[in-house]
């Protein structure tokens, strides 16, 4: 089953588009670098606090307007919420950064997620040296780092020590996630929303690129 993209009233098979986007992403990243919206890694980043979090069965995400940026690294279950009206379902091996000042609602129960959350303050930007607001991570490879940060947050470690480890985690996400690029994010969006009649206009609005660029 697949949905269709419409451009000049001509349907385009979404499976073809997904493959094409994945391929062109590799070319674009190799030759010109990717530009995505996320945390500027050339600006100061202020760590606040962190903890591992386990949801009970049928528990929902808290309703809030968050004053901090919040990094979520899910390694089990599915974390569901809306952010400024947009629905998210963060699955194992995915991370997401909730933006300061955004409205987050637990619109439906999550599937007993386990994850690390980190409150911090960063600068959002669009260039090739940002940590994208969403992406994937290698949980087995990062498990020790995440658990160590949780231990440090609950024991007598200084804020400086915790901050240093958090910056290491951000650097790891950035270095390991570079090949994923914007095209893979588009492909994931198409796969998750294939039941809808997605248009180039919608993609342009969602990912902040022109129709010609997409």
ROMIDO-692235 format. One record per residue (C-alpha): residue number from 1; residue in three letters; chain; x, y, z. Coordinates in Angstrom, 1 decimal, decimal comma, m for minus. Layout:
% ROMIDO-692235
<r><n>NUM</n><res>ALA</res><chain>A</chain><X>X</X><Y>Y</Y><Z>Z</Z></r>
...
***
This chain:
% ROMIDO-692235
<r><n>1</n><res>UNK</res><chain>A</chain><X>0,0</X><Y>0,0</Y><Z>0,0</Z></r>
<r><n>2</n><res>UNK</res><chain>A</chain><X>1,3</X><Y>3,5</Y><Z>m0,8</Z></r>
<r><n>3</n><res>UNK</res><chain>A</chain><X>0,1</X><Y>7,1</Y><Z>m1,0</Z></r>
<r><n>4</n><res>UNK</res><chain>A</chain><X>0,9</X><Y>9,5</Y><Z>m3,8</Z></r>
<r><n>5</n><res>UNK</res><chain>A</chain><X>2,6</X><Y>12,8</Y><Z>m4,2</Z></r>
<r><n>6</n><res>UNK</res><chain>A</chain><X>1,1</X><Y>15,2</Y><Z>m6,7</Z></r>
<r><n>7</n><res>UNK</res><chain>A</chain><X>3,1</X><Y>17,7</Y><Z>m8,7</Z></r>
<r><n>8</n><res>UNK</res><chain>A</chain><X>1,3</X><Y>19,5</Y><Z>m11,6</Z></r>
<r><n>9</n><res>UNK</res><chain>A</chain><X>m1,5</X><Y>17,0</Y><Z>m11,0</Z></r>
<r><n>10</n><res>UNK</res><chain>A</chain><X>0,7</X><Y>14,0</Y><Z>m11,8</Z></r>
<r><n>11</n><res>UNK</res><chain>A</chain><X>0,9</X><Y>11,3</Y><Z>m9,2</Z></r>
<r><n>12</n><res>UNK</res><chain>A</chain><X>4,3</X><Y>10,2</Y><Z>m8,1</Z></r>
<r><n>13</n><res>UNK</res><chain>A</chain><X>4,8</X><Y>6,8</Y><Z>m6,4</Z></r>
<r><n>14</n><res>UNK</res><chain>A</chain><X>6,0</X><Y>7,5</Y><Z>m2,8</Z></r>
<r><n>15</n><res>UNK</res><chain>A</chain><X>8,2</X><Y>4,3</Y><Z>m2,8</Z></r>
<r><n>16</n><res>UNK</res><chain>A</chain><X>10,1</X><Y>5,8</Y><Z>m5,8</Z></r>
<r><n>17</n><res>UNK</res><chain>A</chain><X>10,4</X><Y>9,2</Y><Z>m4,0</Z></r>
<r><n>18</n><res>UNK</res><chain>A</chain><X>11,7</X><Y>7,5</Y><Z>m0,9</Z></r>
<r><n>19</n><res>UNK</res><chain>A</chain><X>14,4</X><Y>5,7</Y><Z>m2,8</Z></r>
<r><n>20</n><res>UNK</res><chain>A</chain><X>15,3</X><Y>8,8</Y><Z>m4,8</Z></r>
<r><n>21</n><res>UNK</res><chain>A</chain><X>15,6</X><Y>10,9</Y><Z>m1,7</Z></r>
<r><n>22</n><res>UNK</res><chain>A</chain><X>17,8</X><Y>8,4</Y><Z>0,1</Z></r>
<r><n>23</n><res>UNK</res><chain>A</chain><X>20,1</X><Y>8,3</Y><Z>m2,9</Z></r>
<r><n>24</n><res>UNK</res><chain>A</chain><X>20,3</X><Y>12,0</Y><Z>m3,5</Z></r>
<r><n>25</n><res>UNK</res><chain>A</chain><X>21,0</X><Y>12,6</Y><Z>0,2</Z></r>
<r><n>26</n><res>UNK</res><chain>A</chain><X>24,2</X><Y>10,6</Y><Z>0,0</Z></r>
<r><n>27</n><res>UNK</res><chain>A</chain><X>25,3</X><Y>12,7</Y><Z>m3,0</Z></r>
<r><n>28</n><res>UNK</res><chain>A</chain><X>24,4</X><Y>16,0</Y><Z>m1,4</Z></r>
<r><n>29</n><res>UNK</res><chain>A</chain><X>26,0</X><Y>15,2</Y><Z>1,9</Z></r>
<r><n>30</n><res>UNK</res><chain>A</chain><X>29,2</X><Y>14,1</Y><Z>0,2</Z></r>
<r><n>31</n><res>UNK</res><chain>A</chain><X>29,6</X><Y>17,2</Y><Z>m2,0</Z></r>
<r><n>32</n><res>UNK</res><chain>A</chain><X>27,9</X><Y>20,1</Y><Z>m0,2</Z></r>
<r><n>33</n><res>UNK</res><chain>A</chain><X>27,0</X><Y>19,1</Y><Z>3,4</Z></r>
<r><n>34</n><res>UNK</res><chain>A</chain><X>23,6</X><Y>19,0</Y><Z>4,8</Z></r>
<r><n>35</n><res>UNK</res><chain>A</chain><X>21,7</X><Y>22,0</Y><Z>6,3</Z></r>
<r><n>36</n><res>UNK</res><chain>A</chain><X>19,2</X><Y>21,1</Y><Z>9,1</Z></r>
<r><n>37</n><res>UNK</res><chain>A</chain><X>17,5</X><Y>22,9</Y><Z>11,9</Z></r>
<r><n>38</n><res>UNK</res><chain>A</chain><X>18,8</X><Y>22,0</Y><Z>15,3</Z></r>
<r><n>39</n><res>UNK</res><chain>A</chain><X>21,2</X><Y>22,9</Y><Z>18,1</Z></r>
<r><n>40</n><res>UNK</res><chain>A</chain><X>24,1</X><Y>25,1</Y><Z>17,1</Z></r>
<r><n>41</n><res>UNK</res><chain>A</chain><X>27,3</X><Y>23,3</Y><Z>18,2</Z></r>
<r><n>42</n><res>UNK</res><chain>A</chain><X>29,3</X><Y>26,5</Y><Z>17,8</Z></r>
<r><n>43</n><res>UNK</res><chain>A</chain><X>27,3</X><Y>28,4</Y><Z>20,5</Z></r>
<r><n>44</n><res>UNK</res><chain>A</chain><X>27,3</X><Y>28,0</Y><Z>24,3</Z></r>
<r><n>45</n><res>UNK</res><chain>A</chain><X>25,2</X><Y>25,1</Y><Z>25,6</Z></r>
<r><n>46</n><res>UNK</res><chain>A</chain><X>24,1</X><Y>25,1</Y><Z>29,2</Z></r>
<r><n>47</n><res>UNK</res><chain>A</chain><X>23,4</X><Y>21,8</Y><Z>30,8</Z></r>
<r><n>48</n><res>UNK</res><chain>A</chain><X>20,8</X><Y>21,8</Y><Z>33,6</Z></r>
<r><n>49</n><res>UNK</res><chain>A</chain><X>19,8</X><Y>18,3</Y><Z>34,7</Z></r>
<r><n>50</n><res>UNK</res><chain>A</chain><X>19,0</X><Y>14,8</Y><Z>33,5</Z></r>
<r><n>51</n><res>UNK</res><chain>A</chain><X>17,6</X><Y>11,5</Y><Z>34,5</Z></r>
<r><n>52</n><res>UNK</res><chain>A</chain><X>16,5</X><Y>8,1</Y><Z>33,1</Z></r>
<r><n>53</n><res>UNK</res><chain>A</chain><X>12,7</X><Y>7,9</Y><Z>32,9</Z></r>
<r><n>54</n><res>UNK</res><chain>A</chain><X>10,5</X><Y>4,8</Y><Z>32,8</Z></r>
<r><n>55</n><res>UNK</res><chain>A</chain><X>6,8</X><Y>5,2</Y><Z>31,9</Z></r>
<r><n>56</n><res>UNK</res><chain>A</chain><X>4,1</X><Y>3,1</Y><Z>33,5</Z></r>
<r><n>57</n><res>UNK</res><chain>A</chain><X>1,7</X><Y>1,2</Y><Z>31,3</Z></r>
<r><n>58</n><res>UNK</res><chain>A</chain><X>m0,7</X><Y>3,7</Y><Z>29,5</Z></r>
<r><n>59</n><res>UNK</res><chain>A</chain><X>1,1</X><Y>6,7</Y><Z>31,0</Z></r>
<r><n>60</n><res>UNK</res><chain>A</chain><X>1,0</X><Y>9,9</Y><Z>28,9</Z></r>
<r><n>61</n><res>UNK</res><chain>A</chain><X>3,6</X><Y>12,5</Y><Z>28,4</Z></r>
<r><n>62</n><res>UNK</res><chain>A</chain><X>3,2</X><Y>15,6</Y><Z>30,6</Z></r>
<r><n>63</n><res>UNK</res><chain>A</chain><X>1,3</X><Y>18,6</Y><Z>29,3</Z></r>
<r><n>64</n><res>UNK</res><chain>A</chain><X>3,5</X><Y>21,7</Y><Z>29,6</Z></r>
<r><n>65</n><res>UNK</res><chain>A</chain><X>5,1</X><Y>24,7</Y><Z>28,0</Z></r>
<r><n>66</n><res>UNK</res><chain>A</chain><X>8,8</X><Y>23,8</Y><Z>28,6</Z></r>
<r><n>67</n><res>UNK</res><chain>A</chain><X>11,2</X><Y>26,6</Y><Z>29,3</Z></r>
<r><n>68</n><res>UNK</res><chain>A</chain><X>14,2</X><Y>24,5</Y><Z>28,4</Z></r>
<r><n>69</n><res>UNK</res><chain>A</chain><X>15,4</X><Y>22,5</Y><Z>25,5</Z></r>
<r><n>70</n><res>UNK</res><chain>A</chain><X>15,0</X><Y>18,8</Y><Z>26,3</Z></r>
<r><n>71</n><res>UNK</res><chain>A</chain><X>17,0</X><Y>16,0</Y><Z>24,7</Z></r>
<r><n>72</n><res>UNK</res><chain>A</chain><X>15,1</X><Y>12,7</Y><Z>24,7</Z></r>
<r><n>73</n><res>UNK</res><chain>A</chain><X>17,0</X><Y>9,4</Y><Z>23,9</Z></r>
<r><n>74</n><res>UNK</res><chain>A</chain><X>14,5</X><Y>6,5</Y><Z>23,7</Z></r>
<r><n>75</n><res>UNK</res><chain>A</chain><X>15,9</X><Y>3,0</Y><Z>24,0</Z></r>
<r><n>76</n><res>UNK</res><chain>A</chain><X>12,7</X><Y>0,9</Y><Z>24,7</Z></r>
<r><n>77</n><res>UNK</res><chain>A</chain><X>9,0</X><Y>1,3</Y><Z>24,0</Z></r>
<r><n>78</n><res>UNK</res><chain>A</chain><X>7,5</X><Y>4,3</Y><Z>22,2</Z></r>
<r><n>79</n><res>UNK</res><chain>A</chain><X>7,2</X><Y>7,9</Y><Z>23,5</Z></r>
<r><n>80</n><res>UNK</res><chain>A</chain><X>4,2</X><Y>9,8</Y><Z>22,1</Z></r>
<r><n>81</n><res>UNK</res><chain>A</chain><X>3,5</X><Y>13,5</Y><Z>22,4</Z></r>
<r><n>82</n><res>UNK</res><chain>A</chain><X>2,5</X><Y>16,5</Y><Z>20,4</Z></r>
<r><n>83</n><res>UNK</res><chain>A</chain><X>4,8</X><Y>19,5</Y><Z>20,1</Z></r>
<r><n>84</n><res>UNK</res><chain>A</chain><X>3,1</X><Y>22,7</Y><Z>19,0</Z></r>
<r><n>85</n><res>UNK</res><chain>A</chain><X>0,3</X><Y>20,6</Y><Z>17,5</Z></r>
<r><n>86</n><res>UNK</res><chain>A</chain><X>2,6</X><Y>18,2</Y><Z>15,6</Z></r>
<r><n>87</n><res>UNK</res><chain>A</chain><X>2,4</X><Y>14,5</Y><Z>16,6</Z></r>
<r><n>88</n><res>UNK</res><chain>A</chain><X>5,6</X><Y>12,6</Y><Z>17,4</Z></r>
<r><n>89</n><res>UNK</res><chain>A</chain><X>6,2</X><Y>8,9</Y><Z>18,2</Z></r>
<r><n>90</n><res>UNK</res><chain>A</chain><X>9,8</X><Y>8,4</Y><Z>19,3</Z></r>
<r><n>91</n><res>UNK</res><chain>A</chain><X>10,9</X><Y>4,8</Y><Z>18,9</Z></r>
<r><n>92</n><res>UNK</res><chain>A</chain><X>13,9</X><Y>2,8</Y><Z>20,2</Z></r>
<r><n>93</n><res>UNK</res><chain>A</chain><X>17,1</X><Y>4,1</Y><Z>18,8</Z></r>
<r><n>94</n><res>UNK</res><chain>A</chain><X>15,7</X><Y>7,6</Y><Z>18,0</Z></r>
<r><n>95</n><res>UNK</res><chain>A</chain><X>16,3</X><Y>10,9</Y><Z>19,7</Z></r>
<r><n>96</n><res>UNK</res><chain>A</chain><X>14,3</X><Y>14,1</Y><Z>19,7</Z></r>
<r><n>97</n><res>UNK</res><chain>A</chain><X>15,0</X><Y>17,6</Y><Z>21,0</Z></r>
<r><n>98</n><res>UNK</res><chain>A</chain><X>12,0</X><Y>19,4</Y><Z>22,3</Z></r>
<r><n>99</n><res>UNK</res><chain>A</chain><X>12,5</X><Y>23,2</Y><Z>21,8</Z></r>
<r><n>100</n><res>UNK</res><chain>A</chain><X>12,3</X><Y>25,7</Y><Z>24,6</Z></r>
<r><n>101</n><res>UNK</res><chain>A</chain><X>9,0</X><Y>27,6</Y><Z>24,7</Z></r>
<r><n>102</n><res>UNK</res><chain>A</chain><X>7,1</X><Y>24,9</Y><Z>22,8</Z></r>
<r><n>103</n><res>UNK</res><chain>A</chain><X>3,8</X><Y>23,4</Y><Z>24,0</Z></r>
<r><n>104</n><res>UNK</res><chain>A</chain><X>4,0</X><Y>19,7</Y><Z>24,6</Z></r>
<r><n>105</n><res>UNK</res><chain>A</chain><X>0,9</X><Y>17,6</Y><Z>25,2</Z></r>
<r><n>106</n><res>UNK</res><chain>A</chain><X>0,4</X><Y>13,9</Y><Z>26,0</Z></r>
<r><n>107</n><res>UNK</res><chain>A</chain><X>m2,3</X><Y>13,4</Y><Z>23,4</Z></r>
<r><n>108</n><res>UNK</res><chain>A</chain><X>m2,5</X><Y>9,6</Y><Z>23,9</Z></r>
<r><n>109</n><res>UNK</res><chain>A</chain><X>m0,8</X><Y>7,0</Y><Z>26,1</Z></r>
<r><n>110</n><res>UNK</res><chain>A</chain><X>2,8</X><Y>6,0</Y><Z>25,2</Z></r>
<r><n>111</n><res>UNK</res><chain>A</chain><X>4,0</X><Y>2,4</Y><Z>25,0</Z></r>
<r><n>112</n><res>UNK</res><chain>A</chain><X>5,9</X><Y>2,1</Y><Z>28,2</Z></r>
<r><n>113</n><res>UNK</res><chain>A</chain><X>9,0</X><Y>4,0</Y><Z>27,0</Z></r>
<r><n>114</n><res>UNK</res><chain>A</chain><X>12,4</X><Y>4,0</Y><Z>28,7</Z></r>
<r><n>115</n><res>UNK</res><chain>A</chain><X>14,6</X><Y>6,9</Y><Z>27,9</Z></r>
<r><n>116</n><res>UNK</res><chain>A</chain><X>17,1</X><Y>9,5</Y><Z>29,1</Z></r>
<r><n>117</n><res>UNK</res><chain>A</chain><X>16,0</X><Y>13,1</Y><Z>29,2</Z></r>
<r><n>118</n><res>UNK</res><chain>A</chain><X>18,3</X><Y>16,0</Y><Z>29,5</Z></r>
<r><n>119</n><res>UNK</res><chain>A</chain><X>17,2</X><Y>19,6</Y><Z>30,2</Z></r>
<r><n>120</n><res>UNK</res><chain>A</chain><X>19,6</X><Y>22,2</Y><Z>28,7</Z></r>
<r><n>121</n><res>UNK</res><chain>A</chain><X>19,7</X><Y>25,6</Y><Z>26,9</Z></r>
<r><n>122</n><res>UNK</res><chain>A</chain><X>21,1</X><Y>25,9</Y><Z>23,4</Z></r>
<r><n>123</n><res>UNK</res><chain>A</chain><X>20,9</X><Y>28,1</Y><Z>20,3</Z></r>
<r><n>124</n><res>UNK</res><chain>A</chain><X>18,8</X><Y>26,9</Y><Z>17,4</Z></r>
<r><n>125</n><res>UNK</res><chain>A</chain><X>20,1</X><Y>27,4</Y><Z>13,9</Z></r>
<r><n>126</n><res>UNK</res><chain>A</chain><X>20,1</X><Y>26,2</Y><Z>10,3</Z></r>
<r><n>127</n><res>UNK</res><chain>A</chain><X>23,5</X><Y>25,3</Y><Z>9,0</Z></r>
<r><n>128</n><res>UNK</res><chain>A</chain><X>25,8</X><Y>22,3</Y><Z>8,6</Z></r>
<r><n>129</n><res>UNK</res><chain>A</chain><X>27,2</X><Y>22,3</Y><Z>12,1</Z></r>
<r><n>130</n><res>UNK</res><chain>A</chain><X>24,0</X><Y>21,8</Y><Z>14,1</Z></r>
<r><n>131</n><res>UNK</res><chain>A</chain><X>22,8</X><Y>18,7</Y><Z>15,9</Z></r>
<r><n>132</n><res>UNK</res><chain>A</chain><X>19,5</X><Y>18,0</Y><Z>14,1</Z></r>
<r><n>133</n><res>UNK</res><chain>A</chain><X>16,5</X><Y>18,1</Y><Z>16,3</Z></r>
<r><n>134</n><res>UNK</res><chain>A</chain><X>15,6</X><Y>14,5</Y><Z>15,5</Z></r>
<r><n>135</n><res>UNK</res><chain>A</chain><X>17,7</X><Y>11,5</Y><Z>14,4</Z></r>
<r><n>136</n><res>UNK</res><chain>A</chain><X>18,9</X><Y>8,1</Y><Z>15,4</Z></r>
<r><n>137</n><res>UNK</res><chain>A</chain><X>21,6</X><Y>6,8</Y><Z>17,8</Z></r>
<r><n>138</n><res>UNK</res><chain>A</chain><X>23,4</X><Y>3,6</Y><Z>18,5</Z></r>
<r><n>139</n><res>UNK</res><chain>A</chain><X>22,0</X><Y>2,6</Y><Z>21,9</Z></r>
<r><n>140</n><res>UNK</res><chain>A</chain><X>24,4</X><Y>m0,3</Y><Z>22,6</Z></r>
<r><n>141</n><res>UNK</res><chain>A</chain><X>27,3</X><Y>1,9</Y><Z>21,8</Z></r>
<r><n>142</n><res>UNK</res><chain>A</chain><X>26,1</X><Y>4,8</Y><Z>23,9</Z></r>
<r><n>143</n><res>UNK</res><chain>A</chain><X>24,5</X><Y>2,8</Y><Z>26,7</Z></r>
<r><n>144</n><res>UNK</res><chain>A</chain><X>27,4</X><Y>3,4</Y><Z>29,1</Z></r>
<r><n>145</n><res>UNK</res><chain>A</chain><X>27,5</X><Y>7,1</Y><Z>28,5</Z></r>
<r><n>146</n><res>UNK</res><chain>A</chain><X>23,7</X><Y>7,5</Y><Z>29,1</Z></r>
<r><n>147</n><res>UNK</res><chain>A</chain><X>23,8</X><Y>5,5</Y><Z>32,3</Z></r>
<r><n>148</n><res>UNK</res><chain>A</chain><X>26,9</X><Y>7,3</Y><Z>33,6</Z></r>
<r><n>149</n><res>UNK</res><chain>A</chain><X>25,2</X><Y>10,7</Y><Z>33,1</Z></r>
<r><n>150</n><res>UNK</res><chain>A</chain><X>22,2</X><Y>9,4</Y><Z>35,0</Z></r>
<r><n>151</n><res>UNK</res><chain>A</chain><X>24,4</X><Y>8,2</Y><Z>37,9</Z></r>
<r><n>152</n><res>UNK</res><chain>A</chain><X>26,4</X><Y>11,5</Y><Z>38,0</Z></r>
<r><n>153</n><res>UNK</res><chain>A</chain><X>23,1</X><Y>13,4</Y><Z>38,1</Z></r>
<r><n>154</n><res>UNK</res><chain>A</chain><X>22,0</X><Y>11,5</Y><Z>41,2</Z></r>
<r><n>155</n><res>UNK</res><chain>A</chain><X>25,4</X><Y>11,4</Y><Z>43,0</Z></r>
<r><n>156</n><res>UNK</res><chain>A</chain><X>27,8</X><Y>14,0</Y><Z>44,2</Z></r>
<r><n>157</n><res>UNK</res><chain>A</chain><X>29,3</X><Y>15,0</Y><Z>40,9</Z></r>
<r><n>158</n><res>UNK</res><chain>A</chain><X>29,8</X><Y>18,7</Y><Z>40,0</Z></r>
<r><n>159</n><res>UNK</res><chain>A</chain><X>27,7</X><Y>20,4</Y><Z>37,4</Z></r>
<r><n>160</n><res>UNK</res><chain>A</chain><X>30,9</X><Y>20,9</Y><Z>35,4</Z></r>
<r><n>161</n><res>UNK</res><chain>A</chain><X>31,5</X><Y>17,1</Y><Z>35,3</Z></r>
<r><n>162</n><res>UNK</res><chain>A</chain><X>28,0</X><Y>16,4</Y><Z>34,2</Z></r>
<r><n>163</n><res>UNK</res><chain>A</chain><X>28,1</X><Y>19,2</Y><Z>31,6</Z></r>
<r><n>164</n><res>UNK</res><chain>A</chain><X>31,3</X><Y>17,7</Y><Z>30,1</Z></r>
<r><n>165</n><res>UNK</res><chain>A</chain><X>29,7</X><Y>14,3</Y><Z>29,7</Z></r>
<r><n>166</n><res>UNK</res><chain>A</chain><X>26,6</X><Y>15,8</Y><Z>28,2</Z></r>
<r><n>167</n><res>UNK</res><chain>A</chain><X>28,7</X><Y>17,7</Y><Z>25,6</Z></r>
<r><n>168</n><res>UNK</res><chain>A</chain><X>30,4</X><Y>14,4</Y><Z>24,8</Z></r>
<r><n>169</n><res>UNK</res><chain>A</chain><X>27,0</X><Y>12,8</Y><Z>24,2</Z></r>
<r><n>170</n><res>UNK</res><chain>A</chain><X>26,0</X><Y>15,7</Y><Z>21,9</Z></r>
<r><n>171</n><res>UNK</res><chain>A</chain><X>29,2</X><Y>15,3</Y><Z>20,0</Z></r>
<r><n>172</n><res>UNK</res><chain>A</chain><X>28,7</X><Y>11,6</Y><Z>19,6</Z></r>
<r><n>173</n><res>UNK</res><chain>A</chain><X>25,2</X><Y>12,1</Y><Z>18,3</Z></r>
<r><n>174</n><res>UNK</res><chain>A</chain><X>26,5</X><Y>14,7</Y><Z>15,9</Z></r>
<r><n>175</n><res>UNK</res><chain>A</chain><X>29,4</X><Y>12,6</Y><Z>14,5</Z></r>
<r><n>176</n><res>UNK</res><chain>A</chain><X>27,4</X><Y>9,4</Y><Z>14,3</Z></r>
<r><n>177</n><res>UNK</res><chain>A</chain><X>24,4</X><Y>11,1</Y><Z>12,8</Z></r>
<r><n>178</n><res>UNK</res><chain>A</chain><X>26,0</X><Y>13,1</Y><Z>10,0</Z></r>
<r><n>179</n><res>UNK</res><chain>A</chain><X>25,3</X><Y>10,5</Y><Z>7,2</Z></r>
<r><n>180</n><res>UNK</res><chain>A</chain><X>21,6</X><Y>10,4</Y><Z>8,0</Z></r>
<r><n>181</n><res>UNK</res><chain>A</chain><X>21,1</X><Y>13,9</Y><Z>6,6</Z></r>
<r><n>182</n><res>UNK</res><chain>A</chain><X>17,9</X><Y>15,7</Y><Z>5,6</Z></r>
<r><n>183</n><res>UNK</res><chain>A</chain><X>16,8</X><Y>13,3</Y><Z>2,9</Z></r>
<r><n>184</n><res>UNK</res><chain>A</chain><X>16,6</X><Y>10,4</Y><Z>5,3</Z></r>
<r><n>185</n><res>UNK</res><chain>A</chain><X>14,4</X><Y>12,5</Y><Z>7,5</Z></r>
<r><n>186</n><res>UNK</res><chain>A</chain><X>12,1</X><Y>13,2</Y><Z>4,6</Z></r>
<r><n>187</n><res>UNK</res><chain>A</chain><X>12,1</X><Y>9,5</Y><Z>3,7</Z></r>
<r><n>188</n><res>UNK</res><chain>A</chain><X>11,1</X><Y>8,6</Y><Z>7,3</Z></r>
<r><n>189</n><res>UNK</res><chain>A</chain><X>8,4</X><Y>11,2</Y><Z>7,2</Z></r>
<r><n>190</n><res>UNK</res><chain>A</chain><X>7,0</X><Y>9,7</Y><Z>4,0</Z></r>
<r><n>191</n><res>UNK</res><chain>A</chain><X>7,1</X><Y>6,2</Y><Z>5,4</Z></r>
<r><n>192</n><res>UNK</res><chain>A</chain><X>5,3</X><Y>7,3</Y><Z>8,6</Z></r>
<r><n>193</n><res>UNK</res><chain>A</chain><X>2,6</X><Y>9,2</Y><Z>6,7</Z></r>
<r><n>194</n><res>UNK</res><chain>A</chain><X>2,1</X><Y>7,1</Y><Z>3,6</Z></r>
<r><n>195</n><res>UNK</res><chain>A</chain><X>m1,7</X><Y>6,9</Y><Z>4,2</Z></r>
<r><n>196</n><res>UNK</res><chain>A</chain><X>m2,0</X><Y>10,6</Y><Z>3,5</Z></r>
<r><n>197</n><res>UNK</res><chain>A</chain><X>m1,9</X><Y>12,3</Y><Z>0,2</Z></r>
<r><n>198</n><res>UNK</res><chain>A</chain><X>1,3</X><Y>14,2</Y><Z>0,8</Z></r>
<r><n>199</n><res>UNK</res><chain>A</chain><X>2,1</X><Y>17,1</Y><Z>m1,6</Z></r>
<r><n>200</n><res>UNK</res><chain>A</chain><X>5,3</X><Y>18,9</Y><Z>m2,4</Z></r>
<r><n>201</n><res>UNK</res><chain>A</chain><X>3,8</X><Y>22,0</Y><Z>m0,8</Z></r>
<r><n>202</n><res>UNK</res><chain>A</chain><X>3,4</X><Y>20,1</Y><Z>2,5</Z></r>
<r><n>203</n><res>UNK</res><chain>A</chain><X>6,9</X><Y>18,8</Y><Z>2,3</Z></r>
<r><n>204</n><res>UNK</res><chain>A</chain><X>8,2</X><Y>22,3</Y><Z>1,6</Z></r>
<r><n>205</n><res>UNK</res><chain>A</chain><X>6,4</X><Y>23,6</Y><Z>4,6</Z></r>
<r><n>206</n><res>UNK</res><chain>A</chain><X>7,5</X><Y>20,7</Y><Z>6,8</Z></r>
<r><n>207</n><res>UNK</res><chain>A</chain><X>11,2</X><Y>20,8</Y><Z>6,0</Z></r>
<r><n>208</n><res>UNK</res><chain>A</chain><X>11,6</X><Y>24,5</Y><Z>5,1</Z></r>
<r><n>209</n><res>UNK</res><chain>A</chain><X>13,0</X><Y>23,8</Y><Z>1,6</Z></r>
<r><n>210</n><res>UNK</res><chain>A</chain><X>11,6</X><Y>25,0</Y><Z>m1,8</Z></r>
<r><n>211</n><res>UNK</res><chain>A</chain><X>9,7</X><Y>22,7</Y><Z>m4,0</Z></r>
<r><n>212</n><res>UNK</res><chain>A</chain><X>12,4</X><Y>22,7</Y><Z>m6,6</Z></r>
<r><n>213</n><res>UNK</res><chain>A</chain><X>15,0</X><Y>21,8</Y><Z>m4,0</Z></r>
<r><n>214</n><res>UNK</res><chain>A</chain><X>13,0</X><Y>18,9</Y><Z>m2,7</Z></r>
***
